[in-house]
Structure formats: structure tokens, C-alpha cells
Amino acid sequence: MNGWQFKAVQRHPSGNWSLSYITLDQQSRVHKYIKALEVAAQSQVPDPKFSRYFCRESIGYRTMHEAGNVEYGLCCALHGEESAVAVFRASLKESQEIGQAPIMGIIADDSEGDKPANPCGNCRDIMLDALGPELEIVSGPAGGGVAVVAKLSDYLFDGYVPEDLRKDWLDLFQPDILDIPYWGNRCAYDGYSPADVHPERRYYVRITGRSGTYIGALDLMCDYHPIYPLRDAIRQARRVGDLHFGAVFIVGQDTSNEFANIPPHVMYKDRQHLMEFNLGQELLDGKEFDPPVILVRLKQTPSGSEISRVWRTSVKEWLPFPFSPRNFGPEFVSGFTQYLKSRQ
């Protein structure tokens, strides 16, 4: 097997990124990066019966374990990173003894060897909760070449810009914003989630399309495979053929006011779905869009709800290194574009 030349991801304040030499600390782990890629390249776990896209992966520190994607049902999938988390949990005693963040190896296509891996939003969610932001992800072609080292923190974003709550801003938006939780609660189907676990992750959504507005809320059944609020709103828009949108409002509310100054934590899986919805309007119109995303935190007062704080980001800013149809090349994008046009 050929060797790898390891490079490190550098994120810049502008949102751009570059590759640089790995640090001295990373150099001390090169032998582990090599082992991670070697084990990933030989992984027998993947079974992609629908996509035919093999995600060969590994995870560990002292010992590297095989992982990969397994597809089942009708186009349902256990992603490689999800299976890696399960493997790591199975070897938790070993990892606790080490006291070191694990290393995940991902085999990239030859054409993607000089780029970071692109985990989907759902995989970022599970890696963040189970492995933490210090997780190292090394990706490179099986046959050698440039391999990229990144931390999970490189794939995360919470640098929201506070919005100035001017009177004209409040006069314009506050009435509509205060209505979102009411309608969101009516849309929600949630008889199973414990209210005291991650209350900062509870939010309602309003997407403004060309033909109307769409409210989204959590839809959760007892099997714990939820539809998140953004996806819920997107599905409504698609069903009436409204494939273009502008501003997106995310509203978080907790009765204790504990999170009155903290933005709602929007799941990366939900950010992923909004990104793909936006990609659709880009492909249909042949130009780039990056709609604003406004996050609002409400607080409870004796007279009712009122806006506590507001933050701003955008569809693209809050999902670094997105997993998208564009990752699979121009032929895939062309076919997806034709499908979207057939839906108009």
C-alpha cells in the first residue's frame, strides 16, 4: 500500500479553509493515522445495497476497529460514522483507560483526497454527543496520497451574530415571531421526549416561501426516528410545489428562562436538510443563494412571551464542509437537477 502525506485543515474567520502542515502534536500520531486508514481500507462492514457507495471507515486509538455504512429497508441507512460510534461504545473500557479522544479513519475517493471528509448532518450530531469535538477525523484515498486531518470541531458552527433589537425590527417581526410557537405546538407530535433533556434543542420553525409560509415542529414516534422541525416545514413546501424560499426563523422557548440568552441548538441533521432544499433552488435558477437564518429566543414574563435575544447566520455558514449531491460529481448533480425540474 502506498504512503500518505498528511495535511491539516485550517478554518479561517472568513469561512474559507486551507490545508497546512500538521502540527508537532499531530506528527506524534502519524502512525495512528496510518493504522486508521489501513484498517478502514480493509473494512468489510459496508453493505450499500441501494446507493452502491461504500463508506469504509475505522475508529479507535490503541486498537482500530472496522466500521462502515449498512443500508436496509427502502433506502434507509446506518452511516459509517454511526456504526463507528457503536463500535467505539463497545470498546468504551479501553477508550476510558486511554483518556484520549479517538481517531476515525475514512477512505475517500481518489478525486477527494485533498479535501476534508464531508460527514452528513446526522453523523455530526451523533459524533458530537458520543465522541466530542476533539475527535480527530483522518481521510484519504486507499492507495495513498494526500490525507487530511481535521477535528470534529472544524465541522461545527455556533458563531452567531447578535441582531440589534431596534424598535423598527421588533415592530416588523415580533408579532409573527410570537405566533410561531403557537402554531408549532399545534403541528408537533411529541408524546415521548423527556422535556428535561437538552431543552435548548427544542425549537419551532417558519420558512417563508414564494407561495406562503410553512411552520415546522418535532414529529416523534415511539421508535425514536424523528422528523425535525426544518424538515417538517420543508416537506410542506415541497408538497405544494413551493421550491424557493427566503428567510428562515428558528424560535426557541423554555418556560424556565434558563436559556433566555442562548441560541436554540439546531440539529445538524436539520441544517443538512435546509442546505439541500437551498441547493434545489440554486440548481433550478442556475445561481447561488444563501438565505438568512434568524434564531430567536423567547422568554416568559408575567404578561406572556417576549423576545429575549436574536441571532443571525445563513444556510451555508452554519454547515461547514456540507454533505451534498455536489460531493458526488457533476453527473450526479445534473441528474438531480433534471429530477427537480420534473417536479415543477
C-alpha positions as CSV (number, residue, x, y, z in Angstrom):
1,M,0.0,0.0,0.0
2,N,1.3,3.5,-0.9
3,G,2.0,6.0,1.8
4,W,0.0,9.1,2.7
5,Q,1.1,12.7,3.1
6,F,-0.8,14.2,6.0
7,K,-2.2,17.7,5.9
8,A,-4.3,19.6,8.5
9,V,-7.4,21.6,8.0
10,Q,-7.3,25.3,8.8
11,R,-10.6,27.1,9.1
12,H,-10.5,30.9,8.6
13,P,-12.7,33.6,10.1
14,S,-14.0,34.4,6.6
15,G,-15.5,30.9,6.4
16,N,-12.9,29.7,3.9
17,W,-10.4,26.9,4.6
18,S,-7.0,25.7,3.5
19,L,-4.6,22.9,4.2
20,S,-1.4,23.3,6.1
21,Y,1.4,21.2,7.6
22,I,0.3,19.0,10.5
23,T,1.4,20.2,14.0
24,L,4.1,18.6,16.1
25,D,1.4,17.1,18.3
26,Q,-0.3,15.6,15.2
27,Q,3.1,14.3,13.9
28,S,3.3,12.2,17.1
29,R,0.1,10.4,16.0
30,V,1.0,9.8,12.3
31,H,1.5,6.1,13.0
32,K,-2.1,6.0,14.3
33,Y,-3.5,7.9,11.3
34,I,-1.8,5.4,9.1
35,K,-3.3,2.5,11.0
36,A,-6.7,4.1,10.9
37,L,-6.6,4.4,7.1
38,E,-5.2,0.9,6.7
39,V,-8.0,-0.7,8.8
40,A,-10.6,1.5,7.1
41,A,-9.4,0.4,3.6
42,Q,-9.9,-3.2,4.6
43,S,-13.3,-2.8,6.3
44,Q,-15.8,-5.5,5.5
45,V,-18.6,-3.7,7.2
46,P,-20.2,-1.7,4.4
47,D,-23.3,-3.1,2.7
48,P,-24.7,-0.3,0.5
49,K,-27.3,-2.2,-1.4
50,F,-29.1,0.9,-2.7
51,S,-26.5,3.7,-3.1
52,R,-23.6,1.4,-4.1
53,Y,-21.4,3.9,-2.3
54,F,-19.0,2.1,0.1
55,C,-18.1,4.1,3.2
56,R,-15.1,2.2,4.6
57,E,-14.2,3.6,8.0
58,S,-12.5,2.8,11.3
59,I,-12.3,4.1,14.8
60,G,-10.1,3.6,17.9
61,Y,-6.9,4.8,19.4
62,R,-4.9,1.9,20.8
63,T,-6.8,-0.6,18.6
64,M,-8.5,0.4,15.4
65,H,-11.9,-1.2,14.7
66,E,-13.6,-1.6,11.3
67,A,-16.8,0.4,10.6
68,G,-18.9,1.3,7.5
69,N,-22.4,2.0,6.1
70,V,-25.2,-0.6,6.2
71,E,-28.3,0.1,4.1
72,Y,-31.6,-1.6,4.7
73,G,-35.4,-1.3,4.3
74,L,-36.1,1.0,1.4
75,C,-33.1,3.4,1.1
76,C,-32.6,3.6,4.8
77,A,-29.0,3.6,6.0
78,L,-26.8,3.2,9.1
79,H,-24.0,5.6,8.1
80,G,-20.3,4.7,8.6
81,E,-19.9,7.3,11.3
82,E,-22.9,5.9,13.2
83,S,-21.6,2.4,13.1
84,A,-18.2,3.7,14.2
85,V,-19.9,5.3,17.3
86,A,-21.4,1.9,18.1
87,V,-18.1,0.2,17.8
88,F,-16.4,2.8,20.0
89,R,-19.1,2.4,22.6
90,A,-18.5,-1.4,22.6
91,S,-14.8,-0.7,23.4
92,L,-15.5,2.0,25.9
93,K,-13.5,0.5,28.7
94,E,-10.4,0.6,26.5
95,S,-11.0,4.2,25.5
96,Q,-11.6,5.3,29.1
97,E,-8.3,3.8,30.1
98,I,-6.5,5.8,27.5
99,G,-8.2,9.1,28.3
100,Q,-7.6,10.3,24.7
101,A,-10.1,11.4,22.0
102,P,-10.5,8.6,19.4
103,I,-9.3,8.8,15.8
104,M,-11.7,8.0,13.0
105,G,-10.4,6.9,9.6
106,I,-12.4,7.4,6.4
107,I,-11.4,6.2,3.0
108,A,-12.1,8.9,0.4
109,D,-12.5,8.7,-3.4
110,D,-9.3,9.4,-5.3
111,S,-10.8,12.7,-6.5
112,E,-11.4,13.8,-2.9
113,G,-8.0,13.0,-1.4
114,D,-7.0,16.7,-0.9
115,K,-10.3,17.7,0.8
116,P,-11.7,17.0,4.2
117,A,-14.3,14.3,4.7
118,N,-17.9,15.5,4.5
119,P,-20.0,13.9,7.2
120,C,-23.7,14.4,6.9
121,G,-25.6,16.5,9.5
122,N,-27.0,13.5,11.3
123,C,-23.5,12.0,11.7
124,R,-22.2,15.3,13.1
125,D,-25.0,15.1,15.7
126,I,-24.1,11.6,16.9
127,M,-20.3,12.2,16.8
128,L,-20.7,15.4,18.8
129,D,-22.8,13.7,21.6
130,A,-20.9,10.4,21.7
131,L,-17.3,11.4,20.9
132,G,-17.0,15.1,21.5
133,P,-15.5,18.0,19.4
134,E,-11.9,16.8,19.9
135,L,-12.5,13.7,17.8
136,E,-9.9,13.5,15.0
137,I,-11.1,12.5,11.6
138,V,-8.4,11.5,9.0
139,S,-9.5,10.9,5.4
140,G,-7.6,9.9,2.4
141,P,-7.6,7.6,-0.7
142,A,-7.0,3.9,-0.1
143,G,-4.0,3.8,-2.4
144,G,-2.1,6.7,-0.7
145,G,-1.7,10.4,-1.5
146,V,-2.8,13.4,0.5
147,A,-4.7,12.5,3.7
148,V,-6.5,15.3,5.6
149,V,-6.7,15.5,9.4
150,A,-9.5,17.5,11.0
151,K,-11.2,17.7,14.3
152,L,-14.9,17.4,14.7
153,S,-14.9,21.0,15.9
154,D,-13.9,22.0,12.3
155,Y,-17.3,20.8,11.1
156,L,-19.3,22.7,13.8
157,F,-20.6,26.2,13.9
158,D,-22.1,28.3,16.7
159,G,-20.6,31.7,15.9
160,Y,-24.0,33.5,15.5
161,V,-24.0,37.3,15.1
162,P,-26.4,39.0,17.6
163,E,-29.1,41.1,16.0
164,D,-29.7,44.6,17.1
165,L,-33.3,44.7,18.5
166,R,-34.2,48.1,17.2
167,K,-37.8,49.2,17.6
168,D,-38.5,49.1,13.8
169,W,-37.1,45.5,13.8
170,L,-39.4,44.5,16.6
171,D,-42.4,46.3,15.1
172,L,-41.9,44.4,11.8
173,F,-41.2,40.9,13.0
174,Q,-42.3,40.5,16.6
175,P,-46.0,39.7,16.1
176,D,-45.2,37.0,13.6
177,I,-42.4,35.5,15.7
178,L,-44.6,35.3,18.8
179,D,-47.1,33.3,16.7
180,I,-44.6,30.6,15.7
181,P,-44.6,28.6,19.0
182,Y,-48.4,28.6,19.0
183,W,-48.7,27.2,15.5
184,G,-45.6,25.0,16.0
185,N,-47.1,23.4,19.1
186,R,-50.2,22.6,17.1
187,C,-48.1,21.0,14.4
188,A,-46.0,19.0,16.8
189,Y,-46.4,15.3,17.5
190,D,-44.3,14.6,20.6
191,G,-45.6,12.3,23.3
192,Y,-42.3,10.6,24.0
193,S,-39.4,13.1,24.5
194,P,-38.3,14.0,28.1
195,A,-38.7,17.7,28.5
196,D,-35.7,18.0,30.9
197,V,-33.1,16.5,28.5
198,H,-31.5,19.1,26.2
199,P,-34.3,21.6,26.3
200,E,-32.1,24.0,24.4
201,R,-32.5,21.7,21.4
202,R,-36.3,22.3,21.2
203,Y,-37.4,24.8,18.6
204,Y,-40.1,25.7,16.1
205,V,-39.5,26.9,12.5
206,R,-41.1,29.2,10.0
207,I,-39.9,29.1,6.3
208,T,-41.0,31.9,4.0
209,G,-41.6,30.6,0.5
210,R,-42.9,32.2,-2.6
211,S,-46.4,30.8,-2.2
212,G,-46.8,31.0,1.6
213,T,-45.2,30.3,4.9
214,Y,-44.6,26.9,6.5
215,I,-44.4,26.0,10.1
216,G,-42.3,23.1,11.3
217,A,-42.2,21.2,14.6
218,L,-40.8,17.9,16.0
219,D,-42.6,14.8,14.8
220,L,-41.6,11.9,17.1
221,M,-43.0,8.4,17.3
222,C,-42.0,5.7,19.8
223,D,-39.3,4.2,17.6
224,Y,-37.2,7.4,18.1
225,H,-36.6,8.2,14.4
226,P,-37.9,11.8,14.5
227,I,-38.6,14.3,11.8
228,Y,-37.0,17.6,12.9
229,P,-38.8,21.0,12.6
230,L,-36.9,22.3,9.5
231,R,-37.5,19.0,7.6
232,D,-41.2,19.2,8.7
233,A,-41.6,22.6,7.1
234,I,-39.6,21.7,4.0
235,R,-41.9,18.7,3.4
236,Q,-44.9,21.0,3.5
237,A,-43.4,23.4,1.0
238,R,-42.4,20.6,-1.4
239,R,-45.9,19.1,-1.4
240,V,-47.4,22.3,-2.8
241,G,-44.6,22.8,-5.3
242,D,-43.0,25.8,-3.5
243,L,-39.3,25.1,-4.1
244,H,-38.0,28.5,-3.4
245,F,-37.6,30.2,-0.1
246,G,-36.2,33.3,1.6
247,A,-35.8,34.0,5.4
248,V,-35.9,31.2,7.9
249,F,-36.9,31.8,11.5
250,I,-35.9,29.4,14.3
251,V,-37.7,30.1,17.6
252,G,-36.7,28.5,20.9
253,Q,-38.8,28.8,24.1
254,D,-38.4,27.3,27.5
255,T,-40.7,28.1,30.5
256,S,-37.8,28.3,33.0
257,N,-36.0,31.1,31.0
258,E,-32.8,29.2,31.7
259,F,-31.8,29.6,28.0
260,A,-33.0,33.1,27.5
261,N,-29.6,34.3,26.3
262,I,-28.6,31.1,24.4
263,P,-29.5,30.4,20.7
264,P,-31.6,27.4,20.0
265,H,-29.3,24.5,19.2
266,V,-30.5,23.4,15.8
267,M,-29.6,19.8,14.9
268,Y,-27.0,19.4,12.2
269,K,-29.4,16.9,10.6
270,D,-31.9,19.7,10.2
271,R,-29.3,22.1,8.9
272,Q,-28.4,19.4,6.3
273,H,-32.0,19.3,5.1
274,L,-32.3,23.1,4.8
275,M,-29.0,23.1,2.8
276,E,-30.3,20.6,0.3
277,F,-33.6,22.5,0.0
278,N,-31.5,25.6,-0.8
279,L,-29.4,23.6,-3.3
280,G,-32.6,22.8,-5.1
281,Q,-33.4,26.4,-5.7
282,E,-29.8,27.1,-6.8
283,L,-30.0,24.3,-9.4
284,L,-33.4,25.3,-10.6
285,D,-32.4,29.0,-11.1
286,G,-28.7,28.5,-12.0
287,K,-27.4,30.9,-9.4
288,E,-26.2,30.9,-5.8
289,F,-28.4,31.6,-2.8
290,D,-27.5,31.8,0.9
291,P,-30.8,32.8,2.7
292,P,-30.6,34.3,6.2
293,V,-31.4,32.2,9.2
294,I,-32.7,34.2,12.2
295,L,-32.6,32.4,15.6
296,V,-34.8,33.8,18.3
297,R,-35.0,33.1,22.0
298,L,-38.2,33.9,23.8
299,K,-38.6,34.4,27.5
300,Q,-41.6,34.1,29.7
301,T,-42.9,37.2,31.5
302,P,-46.0,37.7,33.7
303,S,-47.8,39.1,30.7
304,G,-46.7,36.3,28.3
305,S,-43.9,35.7,25.9
306,E,-41.5,38.3,24.6
307,I,-38.3,38.3,22.5
308,S,-35.2,37.9,24.7
309,R,-32.4,37.8,22.1
310,V,-32.0,37.3,18.3
311,W,-29.0,36.0,16.3
312,R,-28.3,35.8,12.6
313,T,-26.5,33.2,10.4
314,S,-27.2,31.8,7.0
315,V,-27.9,28.4,5.4
316,K,-24.3,27.9,4.3
317,E,-22.5,29.5,7.1
318,W,-23.8,27.2,9.8
319,L,-23.0,23.9,8.0
320,P,-19.2,23.9,7.2
321,F,-18.0,21.3,4.7
322,P,-21.5,20.2,3.8
323,F,-22.5,16.8,2.6
324,S,-24.4,17.4,-0.6
325,P,-25.1,16.0,-4.1
326,R,-22.2,18.1,-5.2
327,N,-19.9,15.8,-3.4
328,F,-20.6,13.1,-5.9
329,G,-19.7,15.0,-9.1
330,P,-21.3,16.9,-11.9
331,E,-23.1,13.9,-13.4
332,F,-25.0,13.3,-10.2
333,V,-25.8,17.0,-9.9
334,S,-27.1,17.1,-13.5
335,G,-29.4,14.1,-12.8
336,F,-30.7,15.7,-9.6
337,T,-31.3,19.0,-11.4
338,Q,-33.4,17.2,-14.0
339,Y,-35.4,15.5,-11.3
340,L,-36.1,18.9,-9.6
341,K,-37.3,20.4,-12.9
342,S,-39.7,17.5,-13.4
343,R,-41.3,18.3,-10.1
344,Q,-42.2,21.9,-11.0
